[in-house]
Structures are given as structure tokens and as C-alpha cells.
């Protein structure tokens, strides 16, 4: 994450970091960010990041990466937000995961329109172009509840 933050800052971008206070006290926080927000819990961190984000992209990473992108994808399916979610599939890193999503669709655990919500590209510019053109499908259980969609 630090390398990405540094690259964005060097390119003139704004980088907002959000970290739980306990982690900030035990880890080295990036000191060169545009803004660093301290929160109390990981749940608060994720909610704040979701609020600030225009889209969600997973780069190759570990369990935390998967947990965060799947939460946002689930929220998008439920209509909690209408923001695009995707994977930058560097060197085929996410191929096994994408195969599993295909299997979940084939076995009818995920409807095709929700599987296709995930934008997958190998080139950052194509990913961003597809994000710009993204339109979410109807949320699950439309008419059965009162979920609001945030833009």
C-alpha cells in the first residue's frame, strides 16, 4: 500500500489513509499522506473508506484484500452502493478466484448479473475506463425491502 500511495502522491494525487488507532500505535503509519485519519476499529475503517471511495479495486494481496473487495461486492449486490468493484488481474493472480466465481455462478449460488458486476482487467487504463462506464444491475430482492442505493 505504501508504494501505491507514494506513486499517487508523486503523480500529484491526493492520498487519504485510514487506520485504526491501535494499529497506528503499533505499526509505522505512512507520514507523507495528504491526510491520515485515525479511527477506533477496522469496521469503522472500512465504512469510512467505503464512504470516501468512488470505486473499489483489488490488487494482488492476501486475506484482507479479499475480505474487503468481497464485502464491497456484496454491498453492491444488496444495493447499499452503486459503485464498481473490480480486480486488476496482474499476471493472472486472480485466475483461480475468478474460476471459483464462475463455478459459484454455474452452480447457481450467484446469479450471472451479479457475477458480471465484477470488472476484471489486466491493464489499469482499461479497468478505469470500464469503471467510468459502469452501471449497476438492479439490486437483489428489489421490491422486498427498502435498501437505498448510494451513488
C-alpha positions as CSV (number, residue, x, y, z in Angstrom):
1,X,0.0,0.0,0.0
2,X,2.9,2.3,0.8
3,X,4.3,2.0,-2.8
4,X,0.9,2.8,-4.3
5,X,0.5,5.8,-2.0
6,X,3.9,7.1,-2.9
7,X,3.3,6.7,-6.6
8,X,-0.1,8.5,-6.4
9,X,1.5,11.3,-4.4
10,X,4.4,11.6,-6.9
11,X,1.8,11.9,-9.7
12,X,0.1,14.8,-7.9
13,X,-2.7,12.8,-6.4
14,X,-4.3,13.1,-3.1
15,X,-4.0,10.1,-0.7
16,X,-6.1,9.6,2.4
17,X,-5.1,6.9,4.8
18,X,-7.5,5.5,7.3
19,X,-6.1,3.3,10.1
20,X,-7.4,2.1,13.5
21,X,-5.7,3.9,16.3
22,X,-4.3,0.6,17.8
23,X,-2.6,-0.2,14.5
24,X,-1.2,3.3,14.2
25,X,0.4,2.9,17.6
26,X,1.9,-0.5,16.9
27,X,2.8,-0.1,13.2
28,X,4.5,2.5,11.1
29,X,1.9,4.8,9.6
30,X,2.7,6.5,6.3
31,X,3.7,10.0,7.3
32,X,3.6,11.6,3.8
33,X,-0.1,11.2,3.0
34,X,-2.3,14.1,2.1
35,X,-4.4,13.1,5.2
36,X,-4.3,10.4,7.8
37,X,-7.5,9.6,9.6
38,X,-7.4,7.6,12.9
39,X,-10.5,5.5,13.7
40,X,-11.2,3.1,16.6
41,X,-12.0,-0.2,14.8
42,X,-11.4,-2.0,11.5
43,X,-15.2,-1.8,10.9
44,X,-15.1,1.9,11.2
45,X,-12.1,2.0,8.9
46,X,-13.9,0.0,6.2
47,X,-17.1,2.1,6.5
48,X,-15.1,5.3,6.2
49,X,-13.1,4.0,3.1
50,X,-16.4,2.9,1.5
51,X,-17.9,6.3,2.1
52,X,-14.9,8.1,0.5
53,X,-14.4,5.8,-2.4
54,X,-15.7,6.2,-6.0
55,X,-14.9,2.6,-6.8
56,X,-13.2,-0.5,-5.3
57,X,-10.3,-2.3,-6.9
58,X,-8.4,-5.3,-5.6
59,X,-4.7,-5.7,-6.5
60,X,-2.8,-8.9,-5.7
61,X,-2.8,-9.3,-2.0
62,X,-3.8,-11.5,0.9
63,X,-6.9,-12.3,3.0
64,X,-7.6,-8.7,3.9
65,X,-7.7,-7.7,0.3
66,X,-10.2,-10.5,-0.5
67,X,-12.3,-9.7,2.6
68,X,-12.6,-6.0,1.7
69,X,-13.4,-6.5,-2.0
70,X,-15.9,-9.2,-1.3
71,X,-17.6,-7.0,1.3
72,X,-18.0,-4.2,-1.2
73,X,-19.2,-6.5,-3.9
74,X,-21.8,-7.9,-1.6
75,X,-22.9,-4.4,-0.6
76,X,-23.2,-3.5,-4.3
77,X,-25.4,-6.6,-4.9
78,X,-27.6,-5.6,-2.0
79,X,-27.9,-2.0,-3.3
80,X,-26.0,-0.4,-0.4
81,X,-24.0,1.4,-3.0
82,X,-23.8,1.5,-6.8
83,X,-20.0,1.8,-7.1
84,X,-18.0,-0.5,-9.4
85,X,-15.9,-3.3,-7.9
86,X,-13.1,-5.0,-9.7
87,X,-9.8,-6.8,-9.9
88,X,-6.6,-5.7,-11.6
89,X,-5.6,-9.2,-12.6
90,X,-1.8,-8.8,-12.7
91,X,0.0,-11.8,-14.3
92,X,-3.2,-14.0,-13.8
93,X,-3.0,-13.7,-10.0
94,X,-6.8,-13.8,-9.6
95,X,-7.5,-16.5,-12.2
96,X,-8.2,-19.3,-9.6
97,X,-10.6,-16.9,-7.7
98,X,-12.3,-16.0,-11.0
99,X,-12.7,-19.7,-11.8
100,X,-14.4,-20.2,-8.4
101,X,-16.8,-17.3,-9.0
102,X,-17.6,-18.9,-12.4
103,X,-18.3,-22.2,-10.6
104,X,-20.5,-20.4,-8.0
105,X,-22.4,-19.0,-10.9
106,X,-22.7,-22.3,-12.7
107,X,-23.9,-24.0,-9.6
108,X,-26.4,-21.1,-9.1
109,X,-25.1,-19.7,-5.9
110,X,-24.6,-16.4,-7.7
111,X,-26.8,-15.0,-10.4
112,X,-24.9,-14.2,-13.6
113,X,-25.7,-10.5,-13.4
114,X,-24.1,-10.2,-10.0
115,X,-21.0,-12.2,-11.1
116,X,-20.7,-9.9,-14.1
117,X,-20.7,-6.9,-11.7
118,X,-17.0,-7.5,-11.1
119,X,-14.8,-5.7,-13.5
120,X,-11.7,-7.7,-14.3
121,X,-8.8,-6.3,-16.4
122,X,-5.1,-6.7,-16.7
123,X,-4.3,-3.1,-17.7
124,X,-5.1,-0.3,-15.3
125,X,-6.3,2.1,-18.0
126,X,-8.9,-0.4,-19.3
127,X,-10.1,-1.1,-15.7
128,X,-10.6,2.7,-15.2
129,X,-12.4,3.0,-18.5
130,X,-14.8,0.2,-17.6
131,X,-15.3,1.8,-14.1
132,X,-16.2,5.1,-15.8
133,X,-18.9,3.3,-18.0
134,X,-20.2,1.1,-15.1
135,X,-23.9,0.8,-14.5
136,X,-25.0,-1.4,-11.6
137,X,-27.7,-4.1,-12.2
138,X,-30.9,-4.0,-10.2
139,X,-30.2,-4.8,-6.6
140,X,-31.1,-8.2,-5.1
141,X,-34.6,-8.5,-3.8
142,X,-35.8,-5.3,-5.4
143,X,-39.2,-4.5,-4.0
144,X,-38.8,-6.7,-1.0
145,X,-37.1,-4.2,1.2
146,X,-36.2,-0.5,1.5
147,X,-32.5,-0.6,0.7
148,X,-31.2,2.7,-0.6
149,X,-28.6,2.9,-3.3
150,X,-25.8,5.4,-2.7
151,X,-24.1,6.7,-5.8
